Amino acid sequence: VQLQASGGGSVQAGGSLRLSCASSGSISKWVMAWHRQAPGEQRELVASIDPSSTTNYAASVNGRFTISRDVAKNTVYLQMGSLKPEDTAVYYCTKTYRGVTYWGKGTQVTVSS
């Protein structure tokens, strides 16, 4: 299983970015999620989407970020808006099925004030 995240970069506060995560295999039965880790901080769950497209968000991003998926393309997205400096982190995508989780390499997001 390979997960390839892309779309990170540097943006000013208030800006937007869209992250993409392409899976080497089908995502239709998997819970897909985005996590992030800021320097010196623990990794945290940002958003998830399950096979029925039910979504969940961390309180810190609720209303600003949107997770979505394209099953035909085996890709999950994270649309990030109203970005804040505290959103600066390495963002990782994961896929989970029956208790087994795969992690992709992260993509850096840097938000300047």
Secondary structure per residue as TSV (DSSP state, phi and psi in degrees):
chain	resnum	aa	ss	phi	psi
A	1	V	-	360.0	128.3
A	2	Q	-	-125.3	137.5
A	3	L	E	-124.0	122.0
A	4	Q	E	-115.0	108.5
A	5	A	E	-91.0	145.5
A	6	S	E	-151.8	170.2
A	7	G	-	102.7	-4.1
A	8	G	-	-69.8	170.1
A	9	G	E	166.0	-166.0
A	10	S	E	-109.1	137.0
A	11	V	E	-148.5	154.4
A	12	Q	E	-82.3	156.0
A	13	A	T	-53.9	137.8
A	14	G	T	93.2	-11.8
A	15	G	-	-82.7	-174.9
A	16	S	-	-132.5	153.9
A	17	L	E	-146.6	152.2
A	18	R	E	-122.0	121.2
A	19	L	E	-94.4	146.2
A	20	S	E	-124.7	148.8
A	21	C	E	-137.3	111.0
A	22	A	E	-96.8	129.4
A	23	S	E	-98.6	145.7
A	24	S	S	-73.3	-17.2
A	25	G	S	-131.6	-179.4
A	26	S	-	-60.7	145.4
A	27	I	-	-112.4	4.0
A	28	S	T	-61.0	-32.9
A	29	K	T	-103.8	5.8
A	30	W	S	-105.1	148.8
A	31	V	E	-84.1	122.3
A	32	M	E	-104.5	143.6
A	33	A	E	-149.8	159.1
A	34	W	E	-116.5	136.6
A	35	H	E	-125.0	164.8
A	36	R	E	-145.3	155.3
A	37	Q	E	-139.0	118.0
A	38	A	-	-90.6	157.2
A	39	P	T	-55.0	128.4
A	40	G	T	75.8	4.7
A	41	E	S	-115.7	162.3
A	42	Q	-	-77.9	154.3
A	43	R	-	-67.7	139.7
A	44	E	E	-131.8	149.8
A	45	L	E	-76.7	128.6
A	46	V	E	-97.5	-49.3
A	47	A	E	-160.8	153.6
A	48	S	E	-143.1	157.7
A	49	I	E	-142.1	131.0
A	50	D	-	-100.9	178.2
A	51	P	T	-59.7	-21.4
A	52	S	T	-92.8	9.0
A	53	S	-	69.3	19.6
A	54	T	-	-74.3	132.0
A	55	T	E	-113.3	154.1
A	56	N	E	-138.8	146.3
A	57	Y	E	-133.8	148.7
A	58	A	-	-67.0	148.0
A	59	A	T	-58.2	-33.2
A	60	S	T	-68.7	-18.2
A	61	V	T	-119.4	-6.9
A	62	N	B	-58.0	128.5
A	63	G	T	92.3	-14.3
A	64	R	T	-112.6	-31.4
A	65	F	E	-111.6	149.5
A	66	T	E	-134.8	125.0
A	67	I	E	-98.7	140.8
A	68	S	E	-149.4	169.6
A	69	R	E	-143.8	152.1
A	70	D	E	-121.9	99.9
A	71	V	G	-63.5	-36.2
A	72	A	G	-62.7	-30.7
A	73	K	G	-100.1	0.7
A	74	N	T	52.8	42.4
A	75	T	E	-132.8	140.4
A	76	V	E	-118.2	146.2
A	77	Y	E	-122.7	155.8
A	78	L	E	-133.4	106.0
A	79	Q	E	-87.0	120.0
A	80	M	E	-114.6	125.5
A	81	G	-	-127.5	167.7
A	82	S	S	47.7	46.8
A	83	L	-	-64.7	145.6
A	84	K	-	-120.8	156.4
A	85	P	G	-55.3	-32.1
A	86	E	G	-72.5	-4.7
A	87	D	G	-83.7	-5.8
A	88	T	-	-61.3	124.9
A	89	A	E	-178.5	170.8
A	90	V	E	-90.6	127.9
A	91	Y	E	-103.8	132.7
A	92	Y	E	-121.8	145.2
A	93	C	E	-107.6	152.6
A	94	T	E	-137.1	157.4
A	95	K	E	-130.8	134.3
A	96	T	E	-130.2	135.1
A	97	Y	E	-149.0	125.4
A	98	R	T	50.1	45.3
A	99	G	T	82.0	-1.9
A	100	V	E	-103.0	126.8
A	101	T	E	-120.7	133.6
A	102	Y	E	-112.2	141.0
A	103	W	E	-113.7	142.4
A	104	G	-	-97.5	171.8
A	105	K	B	-72.2	150.3
A	106	G	-	-83.1	168.3
A	107	T	E	-129.4	134.5
A	108	Q	E	-81.3	133.2
A	109	V	E	-121.2	124.6
A	110	T	E	-124.2	123.4
A	111	V	E	-115.6	120.6
A	112	S	E	-101.5	149.5
A	113	S	-	-89.4	360.0
